[in-house]
Amino acid sequence: QLSQVERNAAMQPLKEPASFCVRSFEAAPALLPLLRRQEQDHRAQKYDVRFVEAALGNVTAPDESRRVVRYADNVWGVSASGLRWGDVHVGDKPVARETTSISGQSYDLR
C-alpha cells in the first residue's frame, strides 16, 4: 500500500489537468489485448496514452475484488466493476448473461 507521500506524488499530474487526463473505465480481462493494441496504435501516432490494468475507487490495494459481467456476444460485450450491476445499469438493462469475479490492483482517487 502506498504511503500518503507516495500517493500524493503519484497523483501530482492530476493537479495539471491541461497536461493529464484520466479516462476511467474498468476493463474486463478479455478486453486487455484489444486495449494494448489500441494503446500501441495511439503511441505510434505520438499520443501519450497508457491503459492501466486496475480499478479506480476508494481504496488502494493490490488484490481488490470486482465482478466481470458478460452482457453481449460481441468481443466488447463484457465489463468489470466493483459496483453491483443493478446500481450501474438502470432497470437491469442490458441483461447480465454471465457473472464471474476477479481480483486485482485498485487505486484510491479520493
Buried (B, 14 or more C-beta within 10 A) or exposed (E): EEEEEEBEEEBEEEEEEEEEEEEEEBBBEBBEEEBEEEBEEBEEEEEEBEBEEBBBBEEBBEEBEBBBBBBEEEEEBBBBBBEEBEEEBEEEEEEBEEEEEBEBEBBBEE
